[in-house]
Amino acid sequence: MEPNRPSANIGSNLSRYIREVHRFPMLGADVERALCCRWRDYHDSSAAQQLVSSHLRLVVKIAMGYRGYGLPPEELIAEGHVGLMRALCRFDPDYGVRFATYAIWWVRAAVQEFILCNWSLVKMGTTASQKKLFFNLPRMRRQLHGCDDGTLKPEHISRIANMLRVPEHEVISMNQRLAGRDRSLNVPIDADNHDEWQSWSVADGDDQETVLAEREEVTHRKSLLPSALERLTTRERHIVVERHLKESPTTLEDLSRYHGISRERVRQIETRAMTKLRRSVGAAVN
């Protein structure tokens, strides 16, 4: 059972909230251990509340370090709260470390996961290498000379890949993805052209009406197939089913042995039967 989330109105006045969390006293090691034991052994909610409240400033510090990703800081802090409470539910005072040392990893993980899920419409980090690149590549790019325009030279790519121990192709891919942020289709193309991007975004292929009509026709033709098959002879029907309606078609050689006729004769029967099917289905459609 997890403790209730700390009640704090951080959406309307972030500065006030930050001042309030610094009013909660820091806990000494002995007091902290006693509270952790009360929560672990007896699920004492008051002990959990004191532990959470005294570490809210840690959540704020970590979350504010990720403001550069363009997401609302109050949402980052809220996700940090989730990580803090997950840490509390899993922390054991017998680990021999302070709660803050353990919780910092859970808070950072929760904030980073929130950023990865919300920074772009497309999920940016699905592997450990991609996550490492997402959170370290911008900083490393700023430290390298000649990367002001966002481009990476081959020597830069190799250096970053070696430092982060990731494949070079993932460095290139992440650099391209970070450079191409999501853009609303309702944004004007430029200051002089009031047309929106969506007016220039034309999908390839047929329109939805054509696709739907073709799909309905195919479905209708499939519904006519059983009755059309009934008009074939037993041998014609067997050959058509074996050659066209099975996931792994039977070879002409196997069918020739089954029916005791030549492969060429099987091919002729197949061609004649398929012609009958097309005529039968076509007549029913028209």
Backbone as JSON, one array per atom type, in Angstrom:
{
  "sequence": "MEPNRPSANIGSNLSRYIREVHRFPMLGADVERALCCRWRDYHDSSAAQQLVSSHLRLVVKIAMGYRGYGLPPEELIAEGHVGLMRALCRFDPDYGVRFATYAIWWVRAAVQEFILCNWSLVKMGTTASQKKLFFNLPRMRRQLHGCDDGTLKPEHISRIANMLRVPEHEVISMNQRLAGRDRSLNVPIDADNHDEWQSWSVADGDDQETVLAEREEVTHRKSLLPSALERLTTRERHIVVERHLKESPTTLEDLSRYHGISRERVRQIETRAMTKLRRSVGAAVN",
  "N": [[0.85, -1.2, 0.0], [0.62, 2.13, -0.94], [1.55, 5.36, 0.35], [-0.51, 8.34, 0.65], [-0.33, 10.89, -1.84], [1.6, 13.9, -1.38], [-0.26, 16.75, -0.54], [-0.29, 19.49, -2.47], [-0.54, 22.58, -3.97], [0.81, 23.07, -6.75], [0.49, 24.02, -9.25], [-0.59, 26.61, -9.67], [1.02, 28.51, -8.37], [4.14, 28.33, -8.5], [6.5, 29.35, -7.37], [5.73, 29.97, -4.76], [5.14, 27.44, -3.83], [7.68, 26.23, -3.88], [8.96, 27.7, -1.9], [7.47, 26.86, 0.28], [8.05, 24.1, 0.53], [10.62, 24.16, 1.46], [10.32, 24.78, 4.05], [9.84, 22.54, 5.51], [11.4, 20.56, 7.94], [14.73, 19.21, 7.8], [15.65, 15.81, 8.3], [17.34, 14.05, 10.86], [19.74, 11.35, 10.87], [19.09, 9.27, 12.71], [16.44, 9.81, 13.4], [15.25, 9.64, 10.88], [15.71, 6.92, 10.28], [14.16, 5.69, 12.23], [11.59, 6.52, 11.49], [11.42, 5.33, 8.95], [11.45, 2.65, 9.69], [9.06, 2.47, 11.11], [7.25, 2.92, 9.04], [7.86, 0.77, 7.31], [7.42, -1.5, 8.94], [4.94, -1.15, 10.2], [3.33, 0.27, 8.55], [2.81, 2.97, 9.03], [1.15, 5.78, 8.41], [1.58, 8.44, 9.15], [4.29, 8.51, 9.63], [5.24, 8.01, 7.07], [4.33, 10.33, 5.82], [5.89, 12.31, 7.04], [8.43, 11.56, 6.15], [8.18, 11.87, 3.36], [7.53, 14.62, 3.16], [9.84, 15.83, 4.16], [11.6, 15.39, 2.14], [10.79, 16.7, -0.09], [12.05, 18.95, -1.09], [14.23, 17.84, -2.31], [13.05, 16.59, -4.52], [12.15, 18.85, -5.91], [14.6, 20.09, -6.54], [15.79, 18.19, -8.27], [13.88, 17.99, -10.33], [13.78, 20.63, -11.33], [16.17, 20.75, -12.57], [15.73, 19.75, -15.04], [14.44, 21.58, -16.61], [15.17, 22.58, -19.07], [14.07, 21.09, -21.12], [11.68, 22.02, -21.99], [9.21, 21.38, -20.87], [6.4, 21.86, -18.61], [7.44, 22.99, -15.43], [6.02, 22.41, -13.09], [4.76, 20.04, -13.71], [6.9, 18.34, -14.03], [7.81, 18.29, -11.4], [5.61, 17.11, -10.16], [5.73, 14.52, -11.28], [8.13, 13.79, -10.18], [7.36, 13.55, -7.52], [5.9, 11.21, -7.65], [7.95, 9.37, -8.18], [9.36, 9.64, -5.78], [7.59, 8.58, -3.87], [7.41, 5.97, -4.78], [9.97, 5.16, -4.23], [9.92, 5.28, -1.43], [8.15, 3.22, -0.83], [9.65, 1.05, -1.46], [11.97, 1.16, -0.06], [14.33, 0.02, 2.31], [15.37, 0.38, 5.55], [17.48, -1.12, 6.43], [19.28, -1.23, 4.43], [21.45, 0.32, 4.84], [22.01, 2.88, 3.95], [21.26, 6.39, 3.53], [17.9, 7.62, 3.15], [17.56, 9.56, 1.15], [19.71, 9.08, -0.59], [18.93, 6.72, -1.77], [16.43, 7.42, -2.83], [16.9, 9.36, -4.76], [17.51, 8.2, -7.21], [15.11, 7.01, -7.99], [13.43, 9.23, -8.19], [14.69, 10.72, -10.21], [14.48, 8.88, -12.31], [11.7, 8.76, -12.68], [11.11, 11.39, -13.51], [12.65, 11.56, -15.86], [11.45, 9.56, -17.43], [8.94, 10.68, -17.8], [9.61, 12.92, -19.33], [10.63, 11.7, -21.64], [8.31, 10.54, -22.63], [6.71, 12.7, -23.23], [8.06, 14.73, -24.53], [8.05, 14.57, -27.26], [5.75, 13.66, -29.91], [6.42, 11.25, -30.87], [7.82, 8.51, -29.3], [10.88, 8.95, -27.71], [13.0, 7.55, -26.47], [13.56, 4.26, -26.32], [15.34, 2.32, -25.72], [18.2, 1.55, -23.63], [20.5, 2.8, -24.62], [19.43, 4.81, -26.29], [18.08, 6.4, -24.41], [20.22, 7.27, -22.87], [21.58, 8.8, -24.76], [19.65, 10.75, -25.36], [19.5, 12.32, -23.04], [22.1, 13.2, -22.71], [23.36, 13.94, -25.09], [22.75, 16.66, -26.08], [24.17, 18.29, -24.22], [26.82, 17.37, -24.54], [27.19, 18.01, -27.18], [27.22, 20.78, -27.09], [29.63, 21.17, -25.83], [31.5, 20.48, -27.69], [33.57, 21.78, -30.25], [32.54, 23.48, -33.18], [29.98, 22.5, -33.47], [27.82, 24.14, -33.35], [25.7, 24.57, -35.08], [24.25, 22.32, -34.87], [25.07, 20.17, -36.36], [27.04, 17.19, -36.68], [30.35, 16.21, -36.93], [32.24, 13.48, -38.38], [34.35, 12.78, -36.61], [33.38, 13.82, -34.24], [31.12, 12.28, -33.83], [32.23, 9.74, -33.42], [33.67, 10.22, -31.09], [31.67, 10.88, -29.2], [30.19, 8.51, -29.24], [32.08, 6.72, -28.2], [32.5, 7.78, -25.64], [29.99, 7.58, -24.42], [29.53, 4.97, -24.84], [27.93, 3.8, -26.89], [26.39, 2.75, -30.01], [27.59, 4.2, -33.1], [25.73, 4.76, -35.12], [23.43, 5.18, -33.68], [23.98, 7.53, -32.4], [23.98, 9.32, -34.55], [21.31, 9.03, -35.4], [19.82, 9.9, -33.12], [20.69, 12.53, -32.93], [19.59, 13.63, -35.23], [16.88, 13.31, -34.66], [16.57, 14.9, -32.39], [16.99, 17.35, -33.51], [14.78, 17.75, -35.08], [12.05, 18.88, -34.06], [8.58, 18.41, -33.06], [6.03, 19.81, -35.1], [3.24, 21.9, -35.33], [0.5, 21.37, -37.51], [-1.16, 23.46, -37.96], [0.25, 25.78, -37.92], [1.28, 28.82, -39.5], [3.0, 28.92, -42.67], [5.02, 30.85, -43.16], [5.85, 34.29, -42.26], [4.92, 35.89, -44.34], [3.28, 34.27, -45.74], [0.2, 33.09, -45.21], [-0.89, 30.62, -45.37], [-1.49, 27.42, -43.91], [0.59, 24.71, -42.71], [-0.73, 22.3, -42.98], [-2.19, 22.52, -45.3], [-0.41, 21.97, -47.24], [0.26, 19.45, -46.82], [-0.1, 16.64, -48.27], [-1.44, 13.5, -48.59], [-0.01, 10.51, -49.87], [-1.26, 8.26, -52.38], [-4.61, 6.79, -52.68], [-7.71, 8.52, -51.8], [-9.69, 8.49, -48.73], [-12.33, 7.73, -49.28], [-12.14, 6.27, -51.66], [-10.48, 4.15, -50.84], [-12.11, 2.96, -48.9], [-14.29, 2.16, -50.47], [-13.07, 0.3, -52.18], [-12.28, -1.58, -50.29], [-14.74, -2.47, -49.32], [-15.72, -3.64, -51.64], [-13.93, -5.77, -52.03], [-14.49, -7.25, -49.72], [-17.13, -7.94, -50.26], [-16.83, -9.52, -52.55], [-15.41, -11.65, -51.48], [-17.35, -12.76, -49.88], [-18.95, -13.92, -51.77], [-17.52, -16.03, -52.68], [-17.75, -18.72, -51.51], [-20.24, -19.74, -52.6], [-19.62, -19.61, -55.29], [-17.59, -21.48, -55.48], [-19.03, -23.79, -55.13], [-20.06, -24.3, -57.62], [-18.14, -25.49, -59.07], [-16.53, -28.52, -60.23], [-15.8, -31.47, -58.23], [-13.06, -32.14, -58.4], [-12.0, -29.81, -59.56], [-12.59, -27.93, -57.58], [-11.08, -28.91, -55.43], [-8.45, -28.59, -56.39], [-8.3, -25.79, -56.73], [-8.65, -24.89, -54.08], [-6.39, -26.07, -52.85], [-4.35, -24.79, -54.23], [-4.77, -22.02, -54.06], [-6.12, -21.17, -51.75], [-4.87, -21.93, -49.45], [-2.45, -21.41, -46.88], [0.13, -22.33, -47.37], [0.67, -23.09, -50.51], [-0.13, -26.04, -52.37], [2.03, -27.99, -54.39], [2.18, -28.37, -58.0], [3.2, -30.82, -58.7], [2.64, -32.47, -56.45], [-0.17, -32.45, -56.55], [-0.6, -33.61, -59.0], [0.21, -36.25, -58.55], [-1.68, -36.9, -56.59], [-4.15, -36.82, -57.95], [-3.6, -38.49, -60.04], [-2.85, -37.62, -62.58], [-1.17, -35.69, -65.17], [1.21, -33.02, -64.53], [0.83, -30.84, -66.22], [-1.81, -31.22, -66.94], [-3.04, -30.74, -64.5], [-2.45, -28.01, -64.23], [-3.96, -26.97, -66.36], [-6.58, -27.58, -65.55], [-6.68, -26.03, -63.25], [-6.45, -23.43, -64.33], [-8.81, -23.3, -65.88], [-10.74, -23.61, -63.85], [-10.32, -21.32, -62.27], [-11.05, -19.35, -64.08], [-13.79, -19.89, -64.29], [-14.55, -19.24, -61.66], [-14.02, -16.47, -61.53], [-15.8, -15.48, -63.44], [-18.23, -16.28, -62.29], [-18.28, -14.9, -59.82], [-18.03, -12.28, -60.77], [-20.42, -12.01, -62.27], [-22.27, -12.15, -60.19], [-21.65, -9.83, -58.76], [-22.16, -7.8, -60.59]],
  "CA": [[0.0, 0.0, 0.0], [1.41, 3.34, -1.04], [0.98, 6.5, 1.08], [-1.14, 9.35, -0.17], [0.58, 11.9, -2.39], [1.55, 15.14, -0.62], [-1.19, 17.71, -1.12], [0.37, 20.79, -2.69], [-1.02, 23.25, -5.17], [2.02, 23.56, -7.41], [0.2, 24.5, -10.59], [-0.91, 28.03, -9.75], [2.07, 29.38, -7.85], [5.3, 27.47, -8.32], [7.45, 29.98, -6.44], [5.22, 29.81, -3.41], [5.29, 26.03, -3.46], [9.09, 25.96, -3.6], [9.26, 28.27, -0.58], [6.8, 26.05, 1.31], [8.71, 22.82, 0.76], [11.85, 24.38, 2.21], [9.99, 24.96, 5.47], [9.84, 21.25, 6.2], [12.75, 20.34, 8.5], [15.52, 18.05, 7.41], [15.65, 14.78, 9.33], [18.6, 13.43, 11.23], [19.83, 9.94, 10.48], [18.39, 8.41, 13.66], [15.0, 10.06, 13.25], [14.86, 9.1, 9.58], [15.67, 5.46, 10.35], [13.01, 5.32, 13.05], [10.39, 6.71, 10.67], [11.41, 4.3, 7.91], [11.07, 1.38, 10.31], [7.61, 2.54, 11.42], [6.51, 2.74, 7.79], [8.08, -0.58, 6.79], [6.9, -2.55, 9.82], [3.56, -0.93, 10.66], [2.63, 1.11, 7.55], [2.39, 4.18, 9.74], [1.01, 6.84, 7.4], [2.16, 9.7, 9.64], [5.74, 8.39, 9.42], [5.45, 8.18, 5.63], [4.11, 11.74, 5.49], [7.06, 13.07, 7.48], [9.54, 11.23, 5.27], [7.93, 12.49, 2.06], [7.59, 16.07, 3.28], [11.21, 16.28, 4.39], [12.39, 15.19, 0.93], [10.19, 17.41, -1.22], [13.03, 19.87, -1.67], [15.06, 17.02, -3.2], [12.28, 16.44, -5.74], [12.18, 20.14, -6.62], [15.94, 20.31, -7.08], [16.02, 17.3, -9.41], [12.96, 18.33, -11.41], [14.14, 21.91, -11.93], [17.35, 20.53, -13.41], [15.29, 19.3, -16.37], [13.59, 22.62, -17.22], [15.59, 22.86, -20.43], [13.38, 20.28, -22.12], [10.49, 22.71, -22.45], [7.97, 20.91, -20.25], [6.06, 22.65, -17.43], [8.18, 22.52, -14.25], [5.13, 21.83, -12.09], [4.49, 18.66, -14.1], [8.11, 17.59, -13.7], [7.81, 18.1, -9.95], [4.57, 16.14, -9.84], [6.26, 13.2, -11.59], [9.15, 13.51, -9.17], [6.64, 13.08, -6.33], [5.57, 9.79, -7.88], [9.18, 8.62, -7.97], [9.69, 9.67, -4.35], [6.73, 7.64, -3.14], [7.83, 4.62, -5.17], [11.19, 4.88, -3.47], [9.55, 5.05, -0.04], [7.5, 1.91, -0.72], [10.63, -0.02, -1.69], [13.17, 1.39, 0.75], [14.54, -0.75, 3.54], [16.42, 1.06, 6.34], [18.61, -2.02, 6.65], [20.21, -1.11, 3.32], [22.66, 0.98, 5.34], [22.2, 4.19, 3.31], [20.2, 7.35, 3.82], [16.77, 7.51, 2.23], [17.77, 10.46, 0.01], [20.63, 8.42, -1.51], [18.14, 5.73, -2.49], [15.28, 8.04, -3.51], [17.29, 10.23, -5.87], [17.46, 7.44, -8.45], [13.71, 6.83, -8.35], [12.89, 10.54, -8.6], [15.26, 11.05, -11.52], [13.92, 7.96, -13.3], [10.31, 9.15, -12.95], [11.14, 12.63, -14.29], [13.16, 11.28, -17.19], [10.45, 8.81, -18.17], [7.9, 11.64, -18.17], [10.14, 13.74, -20.43], [10.71, 10.86, -22.84], [6.96, 10.26, -23.13], [5.98, 13.92, -23.55], [8.86, 15.7, -25.28], [7.68, 14.46, -28.66], [4.65, 12.74, -30.17], [7.06, 9.96, -31.09], [8.63, 8.17, -28.13], [12.26, 9.22, -28.08], [13.95, 6.61, -25.91], [13.0, 2.95, -26.02], [16.44, 1.47, -25.28], [19.11, 2.22, -22.7], [21.39, 3.66, -25.4], [18.68, 5.98, -26.73], [17.84, 7.25, -23.24], [21.49, 7.88, -22.52], [21.86, 9.83, -25.76], [18.68, 11.83, -25.27], [19.78, 13.21, -21.91], [23.5, 13.63, -22.67], [23.85, 14.44, -26.37], [22.76, 18.13, -26.2], [25.26, 18.85, -23.42], [28.1, 17.03, -25.15], [27.29, 18.75, -28.44], [27.61, 22.15, -26.75], [31.02, 21.18, -25.4], [32.37, 20.24, -28.83], [33.73, 22.92, -31.15], [32.05, 23.25, -34.53], [28.66, 21.86, -33.46], [26.84, 25.16, -33.0], [24.52, 24.48, -35.94], [23.58, 21.04, -34.63], [25.64, 19.09, -37.16], [28.13, 16.46, -36.03], [31.37, 15.69, -37.82], [32.54, 12.07, -38.09], [35.17, 12.63, -35.41], [32.52, 14.1, -33.09], [30.24, 11.12, -33.65], [33.04, 8.67, -32.83], [34.02, 10.59, -29.72], [30.48, 10.75, -28.36], [29.86, 7.09, -29.15], [33.03, 6.09, -27.29], [32.31, 8.28, -24.28], [28.73, 7.06, -23.89], [29.51, 3.53, -25.11], [26.74, 3.5, -27.69], [26.75, 2.65, -31.44], [27.67, 5.48, -33.8], [24.51, 5.02, -35.88], [22.42, 5.7, -32.77], [24.33, 8.94, -32.18], [23.49, 10.05, -35.73], [19.85, 9.0, -35.4], [19.3, 10.74, -32.06], [21.0, 13.92, -33.27], [18.59, 14.05, -36.22], [15.57, 13.38, -34.01], [16.56, 16.07, -31.51], [16.96, 18.56, -34.34], [13.48, 17.87, -35.74], [10.95, 18.9, -33.09], [7.23, 18.35, -33.61], [5.49, 21.09, -35.57], [1.79, 21.86, -35.53], [0.07, 21.57, -38.89], [-1.93, 24.7, -38.03], [1.16, 26.93, -37.9], [1.5, 29.39, -40.84], [4.28, 28.53, -43.28], [5.95, 31.92, -42.79], [5.17, 35.54, -41.94], [4.29, 36.44, -45.54], [2.35, 33.28, -46.3], [-0.72, 32.71, -44.13], [-1.32, 29.23, -45.52], [-0.99, 26.53, -42.88], [1.35, 23.57, -43.2], [-1.61, 21.19, -43.31], [-2.66, 22.68, -46.66], [0.64, 21.43, -48.13], [0.5, 18.07, -46.43], [-0.98, 15.81, -49.08], [-1.11, 12.09, -48.43], [0.15, 9.73, -51.1], [-2.24, 7.19, -52.54], [-6.01, 7.13, -52.86], [-8.37, 9.14, -50.66], [-10.36, 7.55, -47.85], [-13.55, 7.22, -49.91], [-11.74, 5.23, -52.61], [-9.98, 3.0, -50.08], [-13.25, 2.3, -48.28], [-15.08, 1.51, -51.52], [-12.35, -0.89, -52.62], [-12.32, -2.56, -49.21], [-16.08, -3.05, -49.29], [-15.88, -4.51, -52.8], [-13.19, -6.99, -51.76], [-15.25, -8.02, -48.73], [-18.31, -8.49, -50.93], [-16.4, -10.59, -53.43], [-15.06, -12.79, -50.65], [-18.6, -13.39, -49.41], [-19.52, -14.68, -52.88], [-16.63, -17.13, -53.05], [-18.25, -20.08, -51.2], [-21.26, -20.18, -53.55], [-18.96, -19.8, -56.58], [-16.86, -22.75, -55.42], [-19.98, -24.91, -55.24], [-20.37, -24.52, -59.03], [-17.03, -26.24, -59.67], [-16.53, -29.96, -59.98], [-15.06, -31.83, -57.02], [-11.63, -32.04, -58.67], [-11.66, -28.39, -59.74], [-12.66, -27.26, -56.27], [-9.94, -29.35, -54.63], [-7.23, -27.98, -56.93], [-8.34, -24.35, -56.41], [-8.42, -24.73, -52.63], [-5.01, -26.42, -52.54], [-3.41, -23.89, -54.9], [-5.03, -20.58, -53.85], [-6.77, -20.83, -50.48], [-4.08, -22.42, -48.34], [-1.32, -20.54, -46.56], [1.26, -22.89, -48.13], [0.06, -23.75, -51.67], [0.34, -27.36, -52.77], [2.71, -27.94, -55.69], [1.56, -29.09, -59.11], [3.69, -32.2, -58.65], [1.87, -33.21, -55.44], [-1.56, -32.59, -57.01], [-0.63, -34.57, -60.11], [0.25, -37.58, -57.94], [-2.93, -37.13, -55.86], [-5.25, -37.06, -58.89], [-3.18, -39.46, -61.04], [-2.78, -36.99, -63.9], [0.1, -34.98, -65.36], [1.29, -31.65, -63.97], [0.24, -29.93, -67.2], [-3.26, -31.35, -66.84], [-3.44, -30.02, -63.28], [-2.39, -26.58, -64.53], [-5.08, -26.64, -67.22], [-7.79, -27.61, -64.72], [-6.6, -24.86, -62.36], [-6.75, -22.24, -65.13], [-10.23, -23.34, -66.23], [-11.54, -23.4, -62.64], [-10.19, -19.92, -61.88], [-11.87, -18.59, -65.02], [-15.18, -20.08, -63.86], [-14.76, -18.5, -60.42], [-14.05, -15.04, -61.82], [-17.07, -15.2, -64.13], [-19.34, -16.45, -61.35], [-18.27, -13.78, -58.87], [-18.29, -11.06, -61.52], [-21.84, -11.96, -62.58], [-23.02, -11.86, -58.97], [-21.4, -8.44, -58.39], [-22.83, -6.92, -61.55]],
  "C": [[0.87, 1.24, 0.0], [0.75, 4.47, -0.24], [0.36, 7.48, 0.13], [-0.11, 10.34, -0.67], [0.47, 13.17, -1.54], [0.65, 16.15, -1.31], [-0.51, 19.06, -1.24], [-0.13, 21.36, -4.0], [0.18, 23.87, -5.87], [1.74, 24.11, -8.8], [0.03, 26.0, -10.66], [0.21, 28.93, -9.3], [3.29, 28.56, -7.51], [6.28, 28.06, -7.31], [7.01, 29.81, -5.0], [5.39, 28.38, -2.93], [6.73, 25.7, -3.1], [9.48, 26.53, -2.24], [8.67, 27.4, 0.52], [7.54, 24.75, 1.58], [10.01, 22.99, 1.53], [11.58, 24.65, 3.68], [9.96, 23.65, 6.24], [11.26, 20.95, 6.68], [13.43, 19.11, 7.91], [15.58, 17.08, 8.57], [17.06, 14.28, 9.61], [18.57, 11.95, 10.88], [19.03, 9.04, 11.39], [16.88, 8.56, 13.53], [14.49, 9.46, 11.94], [14.75, 7.58, 9.63], [14.47, 4.99, 11.16], [11.71, 5.45, 12.25], [10.28, 5.65, 9.58], [10.99, 2.95, 8.48], [9.58, 1.36, 10.65], [6.78, 2.34, 10.15], [6.65, 1.31, 7.26], [7.36, -1.64, 7.63], [5.42, -2.4, 10.14], [2.71, -0.13, 9.66], [2.01, 2.34, 8.22], [2.35, 5.33, 8.74], [1.61, 8.15, 7.85], [3.68, 9.68, 9.46], [6.06, 8.6, 7.94], [5.3, 9.64, 5.23], [5.32, 12.59, 5.89], [8.26, 12.8, 6.56], [9.39, 11.9, 3.9], [8.11, 14.0, 2.14], [9.03, 16.56, 3.42], [12.09, 16.13, 3.15], [11.78, 15.86, -0.3], [11.17, 18.36, -1.88], [13.99, 19.11, -2.6], [14.36, 16.83, -4.54], [12.33, 17.71, -6.58], [13.54, 20.36, -7.28], [16.19, 19.46, -8.32], [15.15, 17.73, -10.59], [13.36, 19.63, -12.1], [15.39, 21.79, -12.79], [17.0, 20.09, -14.81], [14.38, 20.33, -17.05], [13.94, 22.88, -18.67], [14.89, 22.06, -21.5], [12.02, 20.85, -22.52], [9.17, 22.24, -21.87], [7.68, 21.71, -18.99], [6.76, 22.14, -16.18], [7.27, 21.91, -13.19], [4.79, 20.38, -12.41], [5.71, 17.78, -13.83], [8.17, 17.31, -12.21], [6.78, 17.06, -9.55], [5.04, 14.71, -10.14], [7.36, 12.81, -10.62], [8.54, 13.02, -7.87], [6.32, 11.6, -6.45], [6.81, 8.93, -7.64], [9.58, 8.55, -6.51], [8.87, 8.66, -3.57], [7.02, 6.2, -3.53], [9.06, 4.21, -4.4], [10.85, 4.54, -2.02], [8.95, 3.65, 0.13], [8.5, 0.77, -0.87], [11.86, 0.08, -0.8], [13.18, 0.55, 2.01], [15.65, -0.07, 4.33], [17.63, 0.18, 6.61], [19.6, -2.0, 5.49], [21.52, -0.47, 3.77], [22.96, 2.3, 4.67], [21.05, 5.1, 3.72], [19.11, 7.24, 2.76], [16.98, 8.38, 0.99], [18.69, 9.81, -1.03], [19.89, 7.4, -2.38], [17.08, 6.39, -3.36], [15.69, 8.83, -4.74], [17.21, 9.49, -7.21], [16.03, 7.24, -8.92], [13.08, 8.13, -8.84], [13.4, 10.89, -10.0], [14.67, 10.15, -12.61], [12.49, 8.36, -13.67], [10.26, 10.41, -13.81], [11.61, 12.37, -15.71], [12.15, 10.51, -18.03], [9.33, 9.72, -18.63], [8.36, 12.49, -19.35], [10.17, 12.93, -21.72], [9.35, 10.62, -23.46], [6.26, 11.51, -23.64], [6.77, 14.94, -24.35], [8.47, 15.71, -26.75], [6.5, 13.52, -28.79], [5.18, 11.33, -30.4], [7.95, 9.67, -29.9], [10.09, 8.21, -28.5], [13.23, 8.15, -27.61], [13.31, 5.3, -25.54], [14.07, 1.97, -25.57], [17.33, 2.27, -24.34], [20.04, 3.19, -23.43], [20.69, 4.94, -25.84], [18.41, 6.93, -25.57], [19.11, 7.98, -22.84], [21.82, 9.02, -23.48], [20.92, 11.02, -25.61], [19.05, 12.83, -24.18], [21.23, 13.71, -21.87], [23.99, 14.27, -23.96], [23.83, 15.96, -26.47], [23.92, 18.77, -25.43], [26.62, 18.58, -24.07], [28.29, 17.78, -26.46], [27.71, 20.19, -28.19], [29.09, 22.24, -26.38], [32.0, 20.98, -26.55], [32.42, 21.47, -29.73], [33.23, 22.54, -32.54], [30.71, 22.58, -34.6], [27.55, 22.85, -33.16], [25.57, 25.05, -33.83], [23.81, 23.14, -35.8], [24.14, 19.88, -35.43], [26.8, 18.45, -36.4], [29.09, 15.93, -37.1], [31.67, 14.24, -37.45], [33.37, 11.88, -36.83], [34.36, 12.91, -34.13], [31.64, 12.89, -32.78], [31.01, 9.98, -32.96], [33.37, 8.97, -31.38], [32.84, 10.42, -28.78], [30.11, 9.29, -28.17], [30.79, 6.37, -28.17], [32.81, 6.52, -25.85], [31.05, 7.72, -23.64], [28.58, 5.55, -24.1], [28.2, 3.11, -25.79], [27.17, 3.4, -29.15], [26.73, 4.01, -32.12], [26.38, 5.78, -34.55], [23.4, 5.54, -34.97], [22.71, 7.15, -32.42], [23.78, 9.79, -33.32], [21.97, 10.14, -35.7], [19.27, 9.93, -34.34], [19.57, 12.21, -32.34], [19.98, 14.46, -34.27], [17.22, 14.21, -35.57], [15.47, 14.59, -33.07], [16.47, 17.37, -32.3], [15.59, 18.79, -34.96], [12.33, 17.8, -34.75], [9.62, 18.82, -33.8], [6.76, 19.74, -34.01], [4.0, 20.94, -35.83], [1.46, 22.12, -36.99], [-0.74, 22.84, -39.07], [-1.06, 25.95, -38.0], [1.33, 27.47, -39.31], [2.89, 29.04, -41.36], [5.35, 29.58, -42.99], [5.14, 33.19, -42.58], [4.41, 36.12, -43.13], [3.26, 35.51, -46.15], [1.48, 32.76, -45.17], [-1.27, 31.3, -44.3], [-0.71, 28.38, -44.41], [-0.28, 25.33, -43.5], [0.44, 22.44, -43.64], [-2.14, 21.29, -44.74], [-1.66, 22.14, -47.68], [0.93, 19.97, -47.83], [-0.5, 17.17, -47.13], [-0.53, 14.36, -48.96], [-0.97, 11.42, -49.79], [-0.94, 8.67, -51.17], [-3.65, 7.71, -52.68], [-6.59, 7.78, -51.62], [-9.16, 8.08, -49.89], [-11.61, 6.94, -48.49], [-13.21, 6.07, -50.88], [-11.27, 3.98, -51.9], [-11.14, 2.23, -49.47], [-14.08, 1.55, -49.31], [-14.4, 0.23, -52.0], [-12.38, -1.98, -51.56], [-13.68, -3.24, -49.13], [-16.29, -4.0, -50.46], [-15.15, -5.84, -52.59], [-13.93, -7.87, -50.76], [-16.46, -8.68, -49.36], [-17.94, -9.66, -51.83], [-16.02, -11.84, -52.63], [-16.3, -13.52, -50.15], [-19.26, -14.24, -50.5], [-18.71, -15.92, -53.24], [-17.19, -18.51, -52.71], [-19.28, -20.59, -52.2], [-20.65, -20.41, -54.93], [-18.19, -21.12, -56.6], [-17.79, -23.95, -55.6], [-20.3, -25.22, -56.7], [-19.25, -25.27, -59.76], [-17.21, -27.73, -59.42], [-15.69, -30.24, -58.73], [-13.56, -31.68, -57.23], [-11.2, -30.6, -58.87], [-11.61, -27.67, -58.41], [-11.45, -27.63, -55.41], [-8.65, -28.68, -55.1], [-7.18, -26.49, -56.6], [-8.04, -24.11, -54.94], [-6.96, -24.99, -52.29], [-4.02, -25.4, -53.11], [-3.57, -22.42, -54.49], [-5.59, -20.22, -52.48], [-6.05, -21.39, -49.26], [-2.88, -21.5, -48.12], [-0.05, -21.0, -47.28], [0.7, -23.68, -49.3], [0.7, -25.11, -51.98], [0.96, -27.27, -54.17], [1.92, -28.71, -56.74], [1.96, -30.57, -59.1], [2.88, -33.03, -57.65], [0.43, -33.45, -55.9], [-1.65, -33.59, -58.17], [-0.6, -36.0, -59.58], [-1.08, -37.91, -57.25], [-4.06, -37.52, -56.82], [-4.88, -38.07, -59.98], [-3.17, -38.9, -62.45], [-1.46, -36.23, -64.0], [0.03, -33.58, -64.72], [0.63, -30.65, -64.92], [-1.28, -30.0, -67.13], [-3.78, -30.65, -65.59], [-3.46, -28.52, -63.54], [-3.57, -26.15, -65.38], [-6.39, -26.6, -66.43], [-7.83, -26.39, -63.8], [-6.99, -23.58, -63.11], [-8.24, -22.17, -65.47], [-11.11, -23.05, -65.02], [-11.49, -21.94, -62.19], [-11.0, -19.02, -62.81], [-13.34, -18.69, -64.65], [-15.48, -19.25, -62.61], [-14.91, -17.0, -60.7], [-15.38, -14.68, -62.52], [-18.25, -15.27, -63.17], [-19.42, -15.29, -60.37], [-18.59, -12.48, -59.58], [-19.77, -10.92, -61.89], [-22.67, -11.6, -61.36], [-22.85, -10.4, -58.54], [-22.16, -7.49, -59.29], [-24.35, -7.15, -61.55]]
}
